[in-house]
């Protein structure tokens, strides 16, 4: 191993001087929170033994897993590919399982969460085997089984990675986490490279390049995982000794795992190519070259990785490693150059070689092999002395001259490339910046000559412009790319030149790639729609550009503003892969430039409450809005692609508003998180956009923007020719609903101060009622024009009642009961008037058109319309009364909570702190009834004693309406009572109707309603069966079938009554003797009803009776045990 001062910076791990191997690993505060008292002694012994073992092995240090990014980069795409193969069953299984595990983890049951995740992964893998078609998709059974094993292994590795996130596992089993970390680093390169190659081949197909895809993935993953890394769970304290060299056992991988990873890198791409192309691998020289390249390229990469410690397991002698690199690298380089000449150079670029054979082979080999030798020598650090520098200078002159002769450069000007090579070598050996710029000047002349010599005379229209224009752009981009390395070496005061060059290069690259990718049609010799620029080149140039930007910023060669601009430009190019708009690159760049400043420009400033100034926040928000408006056509294209038809103006505006809100989230979250008004405004903007998306209101012509592209997209006659003219429903009422919802949000976020201004509150409530009333009238009762006034008055009354109940004024408490009375009176009037108006309208229409008003079909249609309208009215009033009941329940609960807090404070101040907790709770329970009476007295003093009674009336009316709706919609379903009965939980204690009703009896109405409804439903079913069960009248004969049916089921119904009566009495009082056997004695009666009855409602009553009896027994026993424990 090299000493740290000679190792490259990427290979030297950071050694903290403050780390301590004597830190106790059992200091986690959450370790024993869930342990029972009985296991405390065992846990103490276990922790003592673990601490002793860790003190003996001080190399282990519990900490978080430090390589989550690398593992995520490898396993997350594999998991996404598995989800795509498994489909909906696997996704559903994972969603449910992970949700349960999250809930268990939030309850601080760490072991349960750990087991839940593993069980979820196992269940998902089983679902994957049943839902995917691996065995049928492969023609070979062994391949299918191997693919299934690969998927199972990936799931297992994901589970191992998840297990490392549990800190308690490190504390209790330190050896297990170290083994899991080693297992991940040893297995992920095998699994991830196979999965990546599988996914890529599935996308692009199996061809000659498939093996090279696998080669690239294997090299990248080897670099990420096989280069020696210090374990996250081992102490780095001992690295201070032995000259700073880290011990071998501190690395994650051992010699055996490193050896296997090297073998995988060198041989697996070759074996994959042999297995997939065995029939043609010796058919030509190019095929043989593929075999040699697939072996020697990873072999050469392995030698390069040895400069970062990749071959530490072979030997530690640096001189021996250097000799291995030189000898094996030279052999590999020669073979790779020869194979590339056969496979690539003479096959694809032979037309640019202007030298006849055999001189062309000699010059091309000299150029490629000399360039490779020079690059290898510089990588290995062999160019350090005077002799090696002279050798490198001569090699650069020879390579540049030979390369110029190969491409046909005039012999008269051959000294020009030789001088360029000389200046390049001088720059490399002596770091002379003027020499580099001289090389750039001469190299630029050669590039210009090459482009003009080969492409300037071609009259081709390429990607929307002439080829000459493209040549100018490409030459300019190449020259800028050549100048940038020299600008980087200039002093810091000239770094603005580097930034300008990088931005100019990125702009030109974006323009060229946009033209090649989005304007790919060629009008030359009849060729059209030819793909000029593949997608992987866009991804490759983006990744390379981002990597260069990151490196230059790390070396402080460019500033944060340049990083911001370059990151946005390079990232915007990726939008071409998803959208086909011609301007998608520039639109995406503008949007990213507007959104990203809060993330990129202000991150280095001091961490204060607000890094931006308010005016900067407003300015950024305005810029975001302008950029989104600039992106409207791209948003239109995306929505048209998603919906399959042009979006409406309302939908387009809604998405623009939502995008503005989402783009402003970084501004608010990172810089104005302490400003409540900013958060509320952001919520209001996003909610407004969502309402526009859902409602899609009609837009005025002055608001809508119709560009040529949007007009062309909407001028299609296909819809009319296929579907004809369709009568559209009026959509203008949606504006009223949007206005009402915006008013609600504005009041909820305090943007409209209705809480403090009574006049504004009154105007607000009336406006809310008018908007909702007109919307409901126009949307659901358009044909009944006379009822519009009643519906609008109803909504205004409901709005005024709700708002002034929540924010009362001095006189509102006297007027609100009359408003509620008017609301209750309007209900039957509107319900009855709806039928009368509809019948008169239908009869008038029939008489006007000369139809017979007594026709049965017209009558049936009219009655169905009346029933539908009345059902809608019932639903409307049920919602209104439910809202009122909920609001009053909330207000009364708030009053009770205030009274309880006041009483608790007074008792605390009076010296109640010395009481036992159990006695305190018992006294609080005894004071519950008195507190409610005190609250009623307080409301009487404030003039709001009517609230409990009004809430009870609203609850009862809502429950009754819901029962009527149940009869109309489902025919009186028995199961619906279990969803409707909880409405009665909104009942309150008042001074008139329910004076004896308190919080203790809150469940009594629910159980009583369920029992009564099911009993009445059972009687109705029996009566219906007897009366309409085959007889024309009441002719039940004694001993007949109907008589036997009625007697049997009525008797069984009576048998279920005792259980329900006893349980309802218990729910009212919650008092029973522990020795009272009456609840359990009713179980046989209920069980007999369940088994013998023919009526579903009676059977349901029997089941409920059994449940009630068991529940009463269990609750009574628990109360008795608590009482005995208190005594």
Buried (B, 14 or more C-beta within 10 A) or exposed (E): BBEBEEBEEEBBBEBEEEBEBEEEBBEBEEBEEEEEEEEEEEBEEEBEEBBEEBEEEBBBBBBEBEBEEBBEBBBEBBBEBBBEBBBEBBBEBBEEBBEBBEEBBEEEBBEBBBEBBBEBBBBBBBBBBEBBEBBEEBEEEEBBEBBBEBBBBBBBBBBBBBBBEBBBBBBBBBEEBBEBBBBBBBBBBBBBBBBBBBBBBEEBEEEBBBBBBBBBBBBBBBBBBBBBBBBBBBBBBBBEEEEEBBBEEBBBBEEEBBBBBBEBBBBBBBBBBBEBBEEEBEEEEBBBBBBBBBBBBBBBBBBBBBBBBBBBBBEEEEEEBBEBBBEBBBEBBBBBBBBBBBBEBBEEEEEEBEBEEEEBBEBBBBBBBBBBBBEBBEBBEBBEEEEBBEBBBBBBBBBBBBBBBBBBBEEEEBEBBBBBBBBBBBBBBEEBBEBBBBBBBBBBBBBBBBBEBBBEEEEBEBBBEBBBEBBBBBBBBBBBBBBBBBBBBBEEEEBBBBBBBBBBBBBBBBBBBBBBBBBBEBEEEEEEEEEEBEBEEBEEBBEEBBEBBEEBBEEEBBBBEBBBBBBBBBBBBBBBEEBEBBBBBBBBBBBBBBBBBBEBBBEEEEEEEBBBEEEBBEEBBEBBBEBBEBBBBBBBBBBBEEEEEBBBBBBBBBBBBBBBBBBBEBBBEBBBEEBEEBBBBBBBBBBBBBBBBBBBBBBEEEEBEEEEBBEEBBEEEEEEEEEEEEEEEEBEBBBBBBBBBBBBBBBEBEBBEBEEEBEBBBEBBBBBBBBBBBBBBBBBBEEBEBBBEBBBBBBBBBBBBBBBBBBBEEEBBEEBBEBBEEBBEBBEEBBEBBBEBBBEBBBEEBEEEEEEEEEEEBBEEBBEBBEEBBBBBBBBBBEBBBBBBBBBBBBBEEBBEEBBEEBBEEBEEEEEEEEEEEEBEBEBEEBEBEBBEBBBEBBEEEBBBBBBBBBBBBBBBBBBBBBEBBEBEEEBBBEBBBEBBBBBEBBBBBBEBBEEBBBBBBBBBBBBBBBBBBBEBBBEBBEEBBBEBEEEEEEBEEEEEBEEBBEBBBBBBEBBBBBBEBBBBBBBEBEBEEEBEBBEEBBEBBBBBBEBBEBBBBBBBBBBBBBBBEBBBEBBEEBBEEEEEEE
